[in-house]
Amino acid sequence: MAKVITANEAAELIQDNSTLLIQGLICTSVPEACIQALGARYKETQSPKNLSLMFAGIGDGNEAGVNALAQDGLLGEIQCTHLGTAPKMAAMVNENKFPAFIMPQGVFAQLIKAISGNKPGVITHVGLQTYADPRVEGCKANQAAIDSGKEIVEVVNLGGHDYLRYLPRKIDYCFIKGTSVDEKGNLSIEKEAMQFDQFEYANAVHNCGGKVIAQVERVVENGTLNPHSVVIPGYLIDYVVIGKGQQQAQCIADPEYHPEWCGEARIPLSAVEPLPLSAKKICGRRTSYLLQPGFHVNLGIGVPETVSAVAAEEGVSDLLTFSVECGIFGGVPLGGLQICCDHNPDAIISHVNTFDIYDGGGCDLAVLGAAEMDEEGNVNVSKFNGRTVGPGGFINITSSSKNVAFVGTFTAGKSKFEIGDGKLTIVQEGKFKKFKKHVEQVTFSGKQAAATGKNVYYITERAVFKLTEEGVELIEIAPGVDLEKDILALMDFTPIMNDVKEMDARLFTDEPMGLTI
């Protein structure tokens, strides 16, 4: 059986100059006790030094997750997918404290699986013509990465077509999280809100000759775990840490246990409060017009989350399937720091397998945010004012989805509106333009999307645009807004305008719309 140790003893195992892989996404399925113990060990002893840290995107925007490891000298390099909830780590990246490489999240998951199976990396179309392409930036998130001379991705040509090959590496340790281990070390995840590739992480590290450290709630007697519920056979786990309290919670931003997140119980969807009428809800409502019966719809973080809430309010949730990139299907996805949790999920599959669905074209509609858009239809969600955030699963999801909607307010920064009587009145305009001549970093390539005939929409509270082969076309404006003053004057380019219609007045009323799909 794996040896049961304390979190502090787990932290003592990690050696200088080693590579550490940590499970978790945002605040869900995070081995927080192990992370905090490692951060505390370094703060007290200045050891271990110069770690190569691998993680998807972990943090609560404050002290939790990898923020605890953002200490001078502890890190020699990071390889991750998102820093939006890890501001302390992001600050060190932007200060060039160490090289940082940020790759698409699905590729990151598939790379761990490739390492697990001793494969020669990941060969994929995902990332072509975006910042991940080595002919653009090659996933290098800061000057320190550029100066390092290290490459983590290369272009390969197969059958006359270009692909990207993301390179494998050796991993020495991993922190993973589950619910139970039995006396043989077999691990189950019955109370977890997501299945975040525990097996792939453990097998990759084991097959690299490293040590696997699992944080769980409890040790149970042999034979008490259903074999179908075991996600890791015991021989792969070296050490077990018993997590307690909020450090073992389903979501480290929420200390409460929610049985409806893991399928132990269900709640009536009538208990989910309808969203108040707002600019964000208008975006979600207009996007809901793209829904069709039987659709599989991916939802991103932020404004896209409103689409599932609108569908629930309008009574059409059961006609389609929502998913989030962590592997949750059905139910009503949550938002914010609970983005990887879901009321009444129908299925919770592994994170890496979810991206195989997306990459293979199995998503009918992807609904994602957009911080910047330009006249070619390019979208940026990964770098602003020279500061790297990272794409999360954005690149994988947009690369192969049949239809894509980028949703969010028309401008950024403290805008105010009056909404009612079927129209929109702008009381205070946002400070920052989103529609730019050129985006700062290409996270989505409009040119590639147009060439493949993908349906792409840009949906805001006051205007709706569609991508064409000629560029971005304005197709709808909200009742109550002025085309010149409220739209064109706030764009750095002039969109194509052929037949501009008025947005449906039902979007701007407080009662349900009576949506049919």
C-alpha positions, 0 to 999 in steps of 0.5 A, a space after each residue: 500500500 502507498 505510505 500515509 504521510 502528512 502534507 509537510 512530509 509530502 513537501 519534504 519529498 520534492 527536490 531541487 531542480 525537479 519537475 512537479 505536476 499539479 492537478 486541478 482547474 481554477 479551484 476545483 479538484 485541487 490538492 491544496 494541502 500539498 500545495 500550501 505545505 510546499 509553499 510554507 516549506 520554501 518560505 521557511 527553508 528556501 528549499 526546494 529551489 528551481 522547480 519546473 512547475 506544470 499545471 493547467 490553471 489553479 488559483 482563487 485570485 488570492 492566496 490559494 492554489 499556485 499563488 502559494 508557490 509564487 516565491 523568488 527562487 522556488 521556480 525555475 520555469 512554468 508550463 501551464 495553460 492559464 494564469 487568470 486566477 493566479 495573479 501572484 504567479 502572473 506578476 512573476 511571469 510578467 517580471 521575467 522571474 523565470 521562463 513561462 510557456 503557456 499552451 492550449 489546455 487540451 494540448 496540455 492534457 493530451 501531452 500528459 497522456 502522451 507522456 503517460 504512454 511514452 508517446 512522441 508528444 502531441 501532433 495536432 492542428 490545435 494552435 495553428 496560426 495562433 500565438 502557440 504556433 512557433 512561427 508566431 510566438 511558440 507558446 513563449 509567454 515572456 522574454 525570459 522564455 524567449 531568452 532561454 532558447 527552449 522550444 516546447 512546440 515545432 511545426 511538422 508536415 504530414 501528408 502535405 499539411 502542417 501540424 504542431 508537435 508539442 514536445 514531451 518531457 520527464 516529470 519527477 513528482 505529481 500532486 493529485 487529488 481524490 476522495 478515498 484510497 483503500 489499503 492497497 492504494 486504489 483511488 476513487 473520486 466519488 465526492 469530486 466535482 470533476 474527473 481531472 485526469 488523475 490516472 493520466 497524471 499518476 501514470 505519466 509520473 510513474 512511468 517517468 520513474 517519479 513519485 505520485 502523491 495523492 491527497 484524499 479525504 480518507 483511507 478505507 478498508 480493502 474491498 469496500 471500493 467498487 472497482 468501477 469507481 476506482 480511477 487509479 490502481 494502487 500500484 501507481 500511488 507512492 504516498 497518501 496525504 489526508 486532506 482536511 476542511 477547505 483544503 479537501 473541499 470539492 472547490 477550495 473557494 467554497 468550503 461546503 459539500 455539494 452532493 448535487 455536484 458529483 451525482 450523489 443527489 439532485 436539486 430541482 432546477 427551480 431552485 436556481 435563481 433566474 438571472 436579473 436583467 442586465 447587459 450580460 443576460 442580453 448577451 446570453 439571451 441573444 446567443 440562445 437564439 443559436 441553440 438547436 435541439 440536440 446540440 452539444 454546447 460548450 460554455 466558457 467562463 464569464 458571460 458565456 455562463 449566462 446561456 445555460 441560465 437563460 436556457 434553464 429559465 426558458 425551459 429548454 435545457 433538456 433539449 440540448 447538452 451543455 458541457 464545460 471543458 473540465 469534462 462535465 456534461 448536462 445540468 446547469 454549469 456554475 460560474 466564477 470560481 465554481 466554473 468547474 462545478 455543475 448542478 445535476 450533471 448527467 455525466 462527468 468524464 475525464 478532462 482529457 477525453 473531453 478535449 478529444 471530443 472538442 478536437 474531433 469536431 464533436 461540439 456543435 456550438 462553442 460559446 466563449 468570451 472575447 476581450 479583443 476582436 479585430 477587423 479580420 475576426 481575430 480574437 484575443 483572450 490571452 494577453 493584454 497590455 503586455 501581460 500574459 493570462 493564457 487561453 485555457 481551453 479556448 484554442 482547442 474549443 474554437 479550433 474544431 467547433 462547428 459554430 462559435 459565438 464570442 459573447 460579452 459587452 461591447 466595451 469594457 470597464 464600468 459601463 451602465 445601462 437602462 434596460 426595459 420596454 424592449 430597448 437599451 439605453 446607455 447611461 455610462 460608456 465603458 472606458 476601453 474599446 474591444 473592437 481593435 484594428 489589430 488584437 494584441 495576441 491572436 488566440 483565435 484566427 479569423 482568417 483560418 475560421 473563414 477559410 474553413 467556412 466556420 460560422 462565427 458570431 460576435 454578440 454584445 448587448 448592443 450589436 451582433 456581428 458575423 464573420 464573412 470571407 470579406 471580414 466582420 459584418 454588422 448584422 443587428 443593433 439594439 433598439 434605442 442605440 445610435 449606430 454612429 455614436 454608440 457603435 461605429 465611433 467606438 470601433 477602430 475599424 468600420 465593419 461591413 454593413 449590408 442589411 443591418 436589422 434591429 435586435 429582438 425587443 424581447 431581449 430587453 424585457 424583464 419577463 421570460 422570452 418564450 424561447 423556442 428552439 
